[in-house]
Amino acid sequence: MAWRELRVGLLLGLSYGVLLGVVARFRYGGTGLHPWTFPLVVGLGICTSMTVAALMGALTPMAVKRMGIDPAICSAPFVSTVTDLLSLITYFSLASWLLF
């Protein structure tokens, strides 16, 4: 089940990443020295975010249920918090690595 969710998250992430990368290129890219750097950061960031969200959304309820806790109680807050944290860390790491 986790493998299937990972594939779906990766497919959605790649789709959204390419789409938003192209939008970022034409909206904010400019004609500077590296016109594809910012769109690359946006595309990779959203791809990672979608993949992590799908994987966490699949693995967290299974892990919580295995611990004997009702998955409906803590899955949503935990998944959203971890996904937000990992997405921001990934985005800012990519931005600092590729843009500066």
TORROKE-182019 format. One record per residue (C-alpha): residue in one letter; x negated, y, z negated. Coordinates in nm, 2 decimals, decimal comma. Last residue first. Layout:
% TORROKE-182019
node residu=A east=X north=Y up=Z
...
This chain:
% TORROKE-182019
node residu=F east=-2,30 north=3,15 up=0,37
node residu=L east=-2,01 north=3,03 up=0,58
node residu=L east=-2,07 north=2,66 up=0,61
node residu=W east=-2,18 north=2,56 up=0,25
node residu=S east=-1,99 north=2,83 up=0,06
node residu=A east=-1,67 north=2,76 up=0,27
node residu=L east=-1,71 north=2,38 up=0,25
node residu=S east=-1,75 north=2,40 up=-0,13
node residu=F east=-1,46 north=2,65 up=-0,17
node residu=Y east=-1,23 north=2,42 up=0,03
node residu=T east=-1,34 north=2,10 up=-0,14
node residu=I east=-1,31 north=2,25 up=-0,49
node residu=L east=-0,97 north=2,40 up=-0,41
node residu=S east=-0,84 north=2,08 up=-0,27
node residu=L east=-0,97 north=1,87 up=-0,56
node residu=L east=-0,81 north=2,10 up=-0,81
node residu=D east=-0,48 north=2,12 up=-0,63
node residu=T east=-0,46 north=1,75 up=-0,57
node residu=V east=-0,55 north=1,67 up=-0,93
node residu=T east=-0,28 north=1,91 up=-1,06
node residu=S east=-0,01 north=1,80 up=-0,82
node residu=V east=-0,07 north=1,43 up=-0,88
node residu=F east=-0,08 north=1,47 up=-1,26
node residu=P east=0,24 north=1,68 up=-1,27
node residu=A east=0,43 north=1,45 up=-1,04
node residu=S east=0,31 north=1,12 up=-1,18
node residu=C east=0,37 north=1,19 up=-1,55
node residu=I east=0,73 north=1,10 up=-1,64
node residu=A east=0,84 north=0,92 up=-1,32
node residu=P east=0,56 north=0,67 up=-1,36
node residu=D east=0,70 north=0,53 up=-1,69
node residu=I east=0,40 north=0,43 up=-1,89
node residu=G east=0,28 north=0,07 up=-1,94
node residu=M east=-0,08 north=0,12 up=-1,83
node residu=R east=-0,01 north=-0,07 up=-1,51
node residu=K east=0,28 north=0,18 up=-1,44
node residu=V east=0,04 north=0,47 up=-1,47
node residu=A east=-0,21 north=0,31 up=-1,23
node residu=M east=0,06 north=0,23 up=-0,97
node residu=P east=0,22 north=0,57 up=-1,00
node residu=T east=-0,12 north=0,74 up=-0,96
node residu=L east=-0,24 north=0,54 up=-0,66
node residu=A east=0,02 north=0,64 up=-0,40
node residu=G east=0,05 north=1,01 up=-0,46
node residu=M east=-0,32 north=1,03 up=-0,52
node residu=L east=-0,39 north=0,88 up=-0,18
node residu=A east=-0,14 north=1,11 up=0,00
node residu=A east=-0,26 north=1,42 up=-0,18
node residu=V east=-0,63 north=1,33 up=-0,12
node residu=T east=-0,56 north=1,29 up=0,25
node residu=M east=-0,36 north=1,61 up=0,28
node residu=S east=-0,63 north=1,81 up=0,09
node residu=T east=-0,91 north=1,67 up=0,29
node residu=C east=-0,75 north=1,75 up=0,62
node residu=I east=-0,65 north=2,10 up=0,49
node residu=G east=-1,01 north=2,18 up=0,40
node residu=L east=-1,16 north=2,03 up=0,71
node residu=G east=-0,94 north=2,25 up=0,93
node residu=V east=-0,98 north=2,57 up=0,73
node residu=V east=-1,36 north=2,52 up=0,71
node residu=L east=-1,38 north=2,44 up=1,08
node residu=P east=-1,17 north=2,75 up=1,16
node residu=F east=-1,42 north=2,96 up=0,97
node residu=T east=-1,72 north=2,81 up=1,14
node residu=W east=-1,58 north=2,82 up=1,50
node residu=P east=-1,68 north=3,17 up=1,60
node residu=H east=-2,04 north=3,13 up=1,48
node residu=L east=-2,24 north=3,44 up=1,60
node residu=G east=-1,93 north=3,66 up=1,61
node residu=T east=-1,65 north=3,66 up=1,87
node residu=G east=-1,35 north=3,66 up=1,64
node residu=G east=-1,22 north=3,36 up=1,45
node residu=Y east=-0,94 north=3,52 up=1,25
node residu=R east=-0,61 north=3,47 up=1,44
node residu=F east=-0,74 north=3,26 up=1,74
node residu=R east=-0,97 north=3,04 up=1,54
node residu=A east=-0,74 north=3,03 up=1,24
node residu=V east=-0,45 north=2,90 up=1,46
node residu=V east=-0,68 north=2,64 up=1,61
node residu=G east=-0,80 north=2,53 up=1,27
node residu=L east=-0,44 north=2,52 up=1,15
node residu=L east=-0,34 north=2,28 up=1,43
node residu=V east=-0,65 north=2,07 up=1,40
node residu=G east=-0,63 north=2,04 up=1,03
node residu=Y east=-0,25 north=1,98 up=1,03
node residu=S east=-0,30 north=1,68 up=1,27
node residu=L east=-0,61 north=1,55 up=1,10
node residu=G east=-0,45 north=1,58 up=0,76
node residu=L east=-0,13 north=1,41 up=0,88
node residu=L east=-0,33 north=1,12 up=1,02
node residu=L east=-0,55 north=1,10 up=0,71
node residu=G east=-0,26 north=1,11 up=0,48
node residu=V east=-0,09 north=0,83 up=0,68
node residu=R east=-0,40 north=0,62 up=0,68
node residu=L east=-0,45 north=0,67 up=0,31
node residu=E east=-0,09 north=0,58 up=0,24
node residu=R east=-0,13 north=0,26 up=0,44
node residu=W east=-0,45 north=0,17 up=0,25
node residu=A east=-0,28 north=0,24 up=-0,08
node residu=M east=0,00 north=0,00 up=0,00
